Amino acid sequence: MSSDNTTAMKMERSYNRLLCAILQGKPKRIIARLTFEAADCPETFKEFDEQTKQLLQEATKDSINYFIHYQSGRTVAILRTSPLGRKLAKGAFKDE
């Protein structure tokens, strides 16, 4: 049985926080910190620097596939092709 505290699950949650920050247009320093948290820890600083740059590029590119949604006061990135994402695309939860 898998735990929610495995390294992979922690990395997934940190990547989702990074996506949310990008979608919300947070300041660059916050996005940089979240990128740092989502990155793996390689042997050298040069590898780490390259990895964080690549991760930020990938997350920025990937963010177009998500909507931002608020659930219980928390920001959540919702995949556009998911059932909830399709409802958001139709404006199901918009205030009138």
Buried (B, 14 or more C-beta within 10 A) or exposed (E): EEEEEEEEEEBEEBBBBBBBBBBEEBEEEEBEBBBBBBBEEEEEEEEBEEBBEEBBEEBBEBBEEBBBBEEEEEBBBBEEEEEBBBBBEEEEEEEE
